[in-house]
């Protein structure tokens, strides 16, 4: 269990792509475009980018710093750094629970994208009407327990298979290949879509801010600001140690501020690029950009069909392949966090941890898959809904913001690790240094935690308030 036996990442590129892979997921390529569509386009994107910098960046640096200084996963990181007699380590169990809960529904949704990739390239959607395409999603995918379980198992096997091969040979190498392919596919699709007649209106909606609509739109200024804040926060998977684990695997050659900026840059590039594919395509084929979470499954196959039987299958296949890579990169990264926990806490071998967690996730993810069909009667009230929605609510509305608050307070306050310990770790190595003036320190110590609490409370109002 000693530090000398701990695995490390083989390269800086591996660290950057792994961290970005964890952040880049369905929040970028699935949720970001439809939420941008719902809240009015370009003006929303600008507010989102601002919150990414003032909230996402400092919390990510905190997670990296805790990981690198402790050389432990969330199993023991706080215990390693906290002052004697303090109880910061009580959060450890909640953090790892967050990773399990996230994967309990995320593996099911990831399976949708893999299924659609194979169906798209096999020609399943060629010649189908709009109603038929909706039926494929509602009845043949979400409504079919056998299908959901099979694809969920495929995702779990791929994820733990990468972890089983080891940190460098499995997790790092496979994520490098997937992320490189993801960037190439996205850029290719964005260029292709630009040449489709009628796509111009989509670019105008996405890239030309309409600040008047922010105030006079159906959602209003506050709702839009809150939604942008929430999206910036949740897209980076902060607060449950998903980033902390990769900090624990890297050397001290580069400063953590520079590394976090690069990871957030990659994350943002993918989110923006997803919009550059989806909005012009929607405009060209008269698909409603604000049509919600089903956009990728119920609207876009129509777009691909209208490109012709051959081109549509190729472009659609690549689209769902990049969606699958985005989802799987997060699955592999979070699985690595789950696998590392008992390795650090109980001294388990990687093999033992992978096998036990593989069985655990298979069992734990099954209720979310069945909750969409066989167990759809299991309901948690009108405000939350199904089993997967409950799991998402616990993670997104509770553990991510409160966990981020804990990381921030731990790094900023004397009763935790403290500002001096944090700055010393963050600034070790070459590259961009963390700003150390009193204004930044005051902001991170007192104002940023208030912003996070506002997100947390506003989330509850958003879900449980009068509709």
C-alpha positions as CSV (number, residue, x, y, z in Angstrom):
1,X,0.0,0.0,0.0
2,X,3.0,2.2,0.2
3,X,3.6,5.3,-1.9
4,X,6.5,3.7,-3.8
5,X,4.2,1.1,-5.3
6,X,1.7,3.7,-6.6
7,X,1.2,3.8,-10.4
8,X,1.8,7.1,-12.3
9,X,0.7,8.4,-15.6
10,X,3.3,7.9,-18.4
11,X,3.0,11.4,-20.0
12,X,1.7,14.9,-19.5
13,X,-0.4,14.5,-22.6
14,X,-2.0,11.4,-21.0
15,X,-2.8,13.5,-17.9
16,X,-4.3,16.3,-19.9
17,X,-6.4,14.0,-22.1
18,X,-7.5,11.9,-19.1
19,X,-8.6,14.9,-17.1
20,X,-10.3,16.4,-20.1
21,X,-11.9,13.0,-20.9
22,X,-13.4,13.0,-17.5
23,X,-14.8,16.5,-17.9
24,X,-15.8,16.0,-21.5
25,X,-18.9,13.8,-21.4
26,X,-22.6,14.0,-22.1
27,X,-22.7,17.4,-20.3
28,X,-20.8,18.8,-23.3
29,X,-22.0,17.0,-26.3
30,X,-25.5,16.3,-25.2
31,X,-26.6,18.7,-22.5
32,X,-24.7,21.8,-23.5
33,X,-26.3,22.2,-27.0
34,X,-29.9,21.6,-25.9
35,X,-29.5,23.9,-22.8
36,X,-28.0,26.6,-25.0
37,X,-30.9,26.2,-27.4
38,X,-33.4,26.5,-24.5
39,X,-31.8,29.7,-23.1
40,X,-31.4,31.6,-26.2
41,X,-28.0,30.9,-27.8
42,X,-24.9,33.1,-27.9
43,X,-25.6,35.3,-24.9
44,X,-26.0,32.2,-22.7
45,X,-22.7,30.9,-24.0
46,X,-20.9,34.1,-22.9
47,X,-22.3,33.9,-19.4
48,X,-21.4,30.1,-19.3
49,X,-17.8,30.9,-20.2
50,X,-17.5,33.6,-17.5
51,X,-18.6,31.1,-14.8
52,X,-16.2,28.5,-16.2
53,X,-13.3,30.9,-15.3
54,X,-14.5,32.3,-12.0
55,X,-15.9,29.1,-10.5
56,X,-14.8,26.0,-12.4
57,X,-11.1,26.9,-12.8
58,X,-10.3,27.5,-9.1
59,X,-12.1,24.4,-7.9
60,X,-10.3,22.3,-10.5
61,X,-6.9,23.6,-9.4
62,X,-7.9,22.8,-5.7
63,X,-8.7,19.2,-6.7
64,X,-5.5,18.8,-8.7
65,X,-3.5,20.3,-5.8
66,X,-5.1,18.0,-3.1
67,X,-4.4,15.0,-5.4
68,X,-0.8,15.8,-6.2
69,X,0.2,16.8,-2.6
70,X,-1.3,13.7,-1.0
71,X,-0.5,11.2,-3.8
72,X,-3.7,9.5,-2.7
73,X,-7.3,9.1,-4.1
74,X,-10.2,10.4,-2.1
75,X,-9.8,7.4,0.1
76,X,-7.1,9.1,2.0
77,X,-6.3,12.5,0.5
78,X,-7.9,14.7,3.1
79,X,-6.5,12.6,6.0
80,X,-3.0,13.1,4.5
81,X,-3.3,16.9,4.4
82,X,-5.7,18.0,7.1
83,X,-4.6,19.4,10.5
84,X,-4.7,16.9,13.4
85,X,-8.1,16.6,15.0
86,X,-10.1,17.9,12.1
87,X,-12.8,15.9,10.3
88,X,-12.5,16.9,6.6
89,X,-12.0,13.2,5.8
90,X,-15.6,12.5,6.6
91,X,-16.4,13.7,3.1
92,X,-14.4,10.7,1.6
93,X,-17.3,8.3,1.7
94,X,-19.7,10.8,0.1
95,X,-17.2,11.5,-2.7
96,X,-16.8,7.9,-3.6
97,X,-20.6,7.4,-3.3
98,X,-21.0,10.2,-5.8
99,X,-18.8,8.3,-8.3
100,X,-21.0,5.2,-7.9
101,X,-24.2,7.1,-8.2
102,X,-23.0,8.9,-11.3
103,X,-22.1,5.7,-13.0
104,X,-25.4,4.0,-12.0
105,X,-27.3,6.1,-14.6
106,X,-24.4,7.3,-16.8
107,X,-23.6,3.8,-18.0
108,X,-27.2,3.3,-19.1
109,X,-27.3,6.6,-21.1
110,X,-23.9,5.9,-22.6
111,X,-25.3,2.6,-23.9
112,X,-27.8,4.6,-25.9
113,X,-25.1,6.3,-27.9
114,X,-23.2,3.1,-28.6
115,X,-26.4,1.4,-29.7
116,X,-27.2,4.3,-32.1
117,X,-23.7,4.2,-33.6
118,X,-24.1,0.6,-34.6
119,X,-27.7,1.2,-35.8
120,X,-26.7,4.2,-37.8
121,X,-23.9,2.5,-39.7
122,X,-26.0,-0.6,-40.3
123,X,-28.7,1.5,-42.0
124,X,-31.4,1.1,-39.4
125,X,-32.8,4.6,-39.9
126,X,-32.7,4.8,-43.7
127,X,-36.2,5.4,-45.1
128,X,-37.8,5.8,-41.6
129,X,-40.4,8.6,-41.1
130,X,-40.1,11.0,-38.2
131,X,-42.6,9.0,-36.2
132,X,-40.7,5.8,-36.8
133,X,-37.5,7.4,-35.6
134,X,-39.2,8.6,-32.4
135,X,-40.5,5.0,-31.9
136,X,-37.0,3.6,-32.2
137,X,-35.9,5.8,-29.2
138,X,-39.1,5.6,-27.1
139,X,-40.1,1.9,-27.5
140,X,-37.1,0.0,-29.0
141,X,-34.4,1.7,-26.9
142,X,-35.6,3.3,-23.6
143,X,-38.7,1.1,-23.5
144,X,-36.9,-2.2,-24.0
145,X,-35.3,-3.5,-20.8
146,X,-33.3,-6.3,-22.6
147,X,-31.7,-3.8,-25.0
148,X,-30.9,-1.3,-22.3
149,X,-29.3,-3.9,-20.1
150,X,-27.2,-5.4,-22.9
151,X,-25.7,-2.0,-23.9
152,X,-25.2,-1.0,-20.3
153,X,-23.2,-4.2,-19.8
154,X,-21.1,-3.4,-22.9
155,X,-20.3,0.0,-21.5
156,X,-19.3,-1.4,-18.1
157,X,-17.1,-4.1,-19.7
158,X,-15.3,-1.5,-21.8
159,X,-14.8,0.8,-18.8
160,X,-13.5,-1.8,-16.4
161,X,-11.6,-3.5,-19.2
162,X,-9.5,-0.3,-19.6
163,X,-9.0,-0.1,-15.8
164,X,-8.0,-3.8,-15.6
165,X,-5.2,-3.3,-18.1
166,X,-3.6,-0.8,-15.7
167,X,-3.2,2.9,-15.5
168,X,-0.7,3.5,-18.3
169,X,-1.4,0.5,-20.6
170,X,-5.2,0.7,-20.2
171,X,-6.7,3.9,-18.9
172,X,-4.1,6.3,-20.3
173,X,-3.5,4.6,-23.6
174,X,-7.2,3.9,-24.5
175,X,-8.3,7.4,-23.4
176,X,-5.6,9.0,-25.6
177,X,-6.8,7.1,-28.6
178,X,-10.5,7.9,-28.0
179,X,-9.9,11.6,-27.2
180,X,-7.7,12.1,-30.3
181,X,-10.3,10.4,-32.4
182,X,-13.1,12.5,-30.8
183,X,-11.3,15.8,-31.7
184,X,-10.7,14.7,-35.3
185,X,-14.4,13.5,-35.8
186,X,-15.8,16.7,-34.2
187,X,-13.7,19.1,-36.4
188,X,-14.6,17.0,-39.5
189,X,-18.3,17.1,-38.7
190,X,-18.3,20.9,-37.9
191,X,-16.6,21.5,-41.3
192,X,-19.1,19.2,-43.1
193,X,-22.1,20.9,-41.6
194,X,-20.9,24.3,-42.6
195,X,-21.4,23.4,-46.3
196,X,-25.0,22.3,-45.9
197,X,-27.4,24.9,-47.5
198,X,-29.5,26.7,-44.9
199,X,-27.1,26.3,-42.0
200,X,-26.4,30.0,-41.7
201,X,-29.3,30.7,-39.3
202,X,-27.9,28.2,-36.9
203,X,-24.6,30.0,-36.7
204,X,-26.4,33.4,-36.1
205,X,-28.4,31.9,-33.3
206,X,-25.3,30.3,-31.7
207,X,-22.6,32.9,-32.3
208,X,-24.4,36.3,-32.3
209,X,-25.4,37.4,-28.8
210,X,-28.9,38.9,-28.4
211,X,-28.7,40.5,-25.0
212,X,-32.2,42.0,-25.3
213,X,-33.6,38.4,-25.4
214,X,-31.8,37.7,-22.1
215,X,-34.1,40.2,-20.3
216,X,-37.2,39.8,-22.4
217,X,-37.0,36.0,-23.2
218,X,-39.3,33.4,-21.8
219,X,-36.8,32.4,-19.0
220,X,-35.7,35.9,-17.9
221,X,-32.2,37.0,-16.9
222,X,-31.9,35.3,-13.5
223,X,-33.0,31.8,-14.8
224,X,-30.5,32.2,-17.7
225,X,-27.6,33.2,-15.3
226,X,-28.4,30.3,-12.9
227,X,-28.6,27.8,-15.8
228,X,-25.2,29.0,-17.2
229,X,-23.7,28.8,-13.7
230,X,-25.0,25.3,-13.2
231,X,-23.8,24.1,-16.6
232,X,-20.3,25.5,-16.1
233,X,-20.1,23.8,-12.8
234,X,-21.5,20.4,-13.7
235,X,-19.7,20.0,-17.0
236,X,-16.4,19.6,-15.2
237,X,-17.5,16.8,-12.9
238,X,-16.0,18.7,-9.9
239,X,-16.6,17.9,-6.2
240,X,-16.5,14.1,-6.1
241,X,-12.7,13.6,-6.6
242,X,-12.9,12.7,-10.3
243,X,-10.2,15.3,-11.0
244,X,-8.4,14.8,-7.7
245,X,-7.4,11.2,-8.7
246,X,-5.5,12.4,-11.8
247,X,-3.7,15.0,-9.8
248,X,-2.5,12.2,-7.6
249,X,-0.9,10.4,-10.6
250,X,1.2,13.3,-12.0
251,X,4.7,14.6,-11.3
252,X,5.6,18.1,-10.2
253,X,7.2,19.4,-13.5
254,X,4.3,21.7,-14.4
255,X,2.2,24.2,-12.4
256,X,-1.4,23.2,-11.8
257,X,-3.0,26.4,-12.9
258,X,-1.6,26.0,-16.4
259,X,-2.7,22.4,-16.5
260,X,-6.2,23.2,-15.3
261,X,-6.5,26.0,-18.0
262,X,-5.6,23.5,-20.7
263,X,-8.1,20.9,-19.4
264,X,-10.9,23.5,-19.3
265,X,-9.8,24.7,-22.7
266,X,-10.2,21.2,-24.2
267,X,-13.5,20.8,-22.4
268,X,-14.8,24.1,-23.7
269,X,-13.6,23.4,-27.2
270,X,-15.6,20.2,-27.3
271,X,-18.8,21.9,-26.0
272,X,-18.5,24.8,-28.4
273,X,-17.7,22.4,-31.3
274,X,-20.8,20.3,-30.5
275,X,-22.9,23.4,-30.9
276,X,-21.2,24.2,-34.2
277,X,-22.4,20.8,-35.4
278,X,-25.9,20.7,-33.9
279,X,-27.3,24.2,-34.4
280,X,-26.4,24.7,-38.1
281,X,-27.7,21.1,-38.8
282,X,-30.9,21.9,-37.0
283,X,-31.4,25.2,-38.9
284,X,-30.7,23.5,-42.3
285,X,-33.4,20.8,-41.7
286,X,-35.9,22.8,-39.6
287,X,-35.3,21.0,-36.4
288,X,-36.3,22.9,-33.2
289,X,-32.9,23.6,-31.4
290,X,-34.6,23.8,-28.0
291,X,-36.3,20.4,-28.3
292,X,-34.6,19.1,-25.2
293,X,-32.7,16.0,-24.2
294,X,-34.2,13.9,-27.0
295,X,-32.6,16.2,-29.6
296,X,-29.7,13.7,-30.4
297,X,-32.0,10.7,-30.7
298,X,-35.3,11.9,-32.0
299,X,-34.4,14.9,-34.2
300,X,-30.9,14.4,-35.6
301,X,-31.5,11.0,-37.3
302,X,-33.9,12.9,-39.5
303,X,-31.1,15.3,-40.3
304,X,-28.8,12.4,-41.3
305,X,-31.5,10.7,-43.3
306,X,-32.0,13.9,-45.4
307,X,-28.3,13.8,-46.4
308,X,-29.0,10.7,-48.4
309,X,-28.7,6.9,-47.6
310,X,-24.9,6.7,-47.9
311,X,-23.7,10.2,-46.6
312,X,-26.3,10.1,-43.8
313,X,-25.1,6.7,-42.5
314,X,-21.5,7.9,-42.6
315,X,-22.0,11.3,-41.0
316,X,-24.6,10.0,-38.5
317,X,-22.3,7.1,-37.7
318,X,-19.4,9.4,-36.9
319,X,-21.7,11.7,-34.9
320,X,-22.8,8.9,-32.6
321,X,-19.3,7.5,-32.5
322,X,-18.0,10.8,-31.1
323,X,-20.9,10.9,-28.6
324,X,-19.9,7.4,-27.5
325,X,-16.2,8.4,-27.1
326,X,-17.2,11.4,-25.0
327,X,-19.4,9.3,-22.8
328,X,-16.9,6.4,-22.5
329,X,-14.0,8.7,-21.7
330,X,-15.9,9.9,-18.6
331,X,-16.9,6.3,-17.7
332,X,-13.3,5.1,-17.8
333,X,-12.1,8.1,-15.8
334,X,-14.7,7.7,-13.1
335,X,-14.2,3.9,-13.0
336,X,-10.5,4.6,-12.3
337,X,-11.5,6.7,-9.3
338,X,-13.8,3.9,-8.1
339,X,-11.0,1.3,-8.6
340,X,-8.4,3.4,-6.8
341,X,-10.4,4.0,-3.7
342,X,-10.1,0.4,-2.2
343,X,-6.6,0.2,-3.5
344,X,-5.6,3.2,-1.4
345,X,-7.9,2.5,1.5
346,X,-7.5,-1.3,1.9
347,X,-4.4,-2.1,-0.1
348,X,-6.3,-4.2,-2.6
349,X,-4.6,-5.1,-5.9
350,X,-5.9,-3.5,-9.1
351,X,-7.2,-6.9,-10.3
352,X,-9.2,-7.5,-7.1
353,X,-10.6,-3.9,-7.1
354,X,-11.6,-4.1,-10.8
355,X,-13.4,-7.5,-10.4
356,X,-15.3,-6.6,-7.2
357,X,-16.3,-3.2,-8.6
358,X,-17.3,-4.7,-11.9
359,X,-19.9,-6.9,-10.2
360,X,-21.0,-4.0,-7.9
361,X,-21.6,-1.6,-10.8
362,X,-23.5,-4.3,-12.8
363,X,-25.9,-4.7,-9.9
364,X,-26.1,-1.0,-9.0
365,X,-26.7,0.3,-12.5
366,X,-29.5,-2.2,-13.2
367,X,-32.3,-0.3,-11.4
368,X,-31.7,2.8,-13.6
369,X,-32.1,0.7,-16.7
370,X,-35.2,-1.0,-15.5
371,X,-36.6,2.2,-14.1
372,X,-37.0,3.5,-17.7
373,X,-39.4,0.6,-18.5
374,X,-40.3,-2.4,-16.2
375,X,-40.0,-0.3,-13.0
376,X,-41.3,2.9,-14.5
377,X,-44.0,2.8,-11.8
378,X,-41.3,3.4,-9.2
379,X,-41.6,7.2,-8.9
380,X,-40.1,9.8,-6.5
381,X,-42.8,12.5,-6.8
382,X,-43.6,14.9,-9.6
383,X,-40.5,17.1,-9.0
384,X,-37.9,14.3,-9.3
385,X,-39.5,11.4,-11.1
386,X,-37.8,8.1,-12.1
387,X,-34.9,6.1,-10.5
388,X,-32.3,7.5,-12.8
389,X,-33.6,11.1,-12.2
390,X,-33.2,10.5,-8.4
391,X,-29.6,9.3,-8.8
392,X,-28.9,12.4,-11.0
393,X,-30.5,14.7,-8.5
394,X,-28.4,13.4,-5.6
395,X,-25.2,13.8,-7.6
396,X,-25.8,16.9,-9.7
397,X,-27.8,19.0,-7.2
398,X,-26.1,17.9,-4.0
399,X,-22.7,16.1,-4.1
400,X,-21.1,18.2,-6.9
401,X,-21.8,21.7,-5.5
402,X,-21.3,20.7,-1.9
403,X,-18.2,18.7,-2.7
404,X,-16.7,21.6,-4.6
405,X,-17.5,23.9,-1.6
406,X,-15.6,21.5,0.6
407,X,-12.5,21.4,-1.7
408,X,-12.5,25.2,-1.9
409,X,-12.9,25.7,1.9
410,X,-10.3,23.0,2.6
411,X,-7.7,24.8,0.4
412,X,-8.5,28.3,1.5
413,X,-9.0,28.2,5.3
414,X,-6.5,27.7,8.1
415,X,-8.6,25.0,9.7
416,X,-8.1,23.0,6.5
417,X,-5.0,22.6,4.4
418,X,-4.8,26.4,4.1
419,X,-3.9,28.9,1.5
420,X,-0.1,28.5,2.0
421,X,-0.1,24.8,1.5
422,X,-2.4,25.1,-1.5
423,X,-0.3,27.8,-3.2
424,X,2.9,26.0,-2.7
425,X,1.5,22.9,-4.4
426,X,-0.3,24.7,-7.2
427,X,2.8,26.8,-8.1
428,X,5.3,23.9,-8.1
429,X,6.7,23.4,-11.6
430,X,7.0,25.4,-14.8
431,X,4.1,27.3,-16.2
432,X,1.3,29.7,-15.3
433,X,1.2,30.6,-11.6
434,X,-1.8,31.1,-9.4
435,X,-2.7,34.8,-8.8
436,X,-1.8,35.5,-5.2
437,X,-3.1,39.0,-4.6
438,X,-5.5,39.8,-1.7
439,X,-8.5,40.3,-3.9
440,X,-8.3,36.8,-5.4
441,X,-7.7,35.3,-2.0
442,X,-10.7,37.2,-0.5
443,X,-12.9,36.1,-3.5
444,X,-12.0,32.4,-3.2
445,X,-12.3,32.4,0.6
446,X,-15.6,34.2,0.9
447,X,-17.4,35.1,-2.4
448,X,-16.9,31.9,-4.5
449,X,-18.3,29.7,-1.6
450,X,-21.4,32.0,-1.6
451,X,-21.8,31.6,-5.4
452,X,-21.6,27.8,-5.0
453,X,-24.3,27.9,-2.2
454,X,-26.5,30.1,-4.4
455,X,-26.2,27.4,-7.2
456,X,-27.1,24.8,-4.6
457,X,-30.1,26.6,-3.2
458,X,-31.3,27.9,-6.6
459,X,-31.2,24.3,-7.8
460,X,-33.7,23.3,-5.1
461,X,-35.9,26.2,-6.0
462,X,-35.7,25.2,-9.7
463,X,-36.8,21.6,-8.9
464,X,-39.2,22.0,-6.0
465,X,-40.4,25.6,-6.5
466,X,-43.8,26.4,-8.0
467,X,-43.8,25.6,-11.7
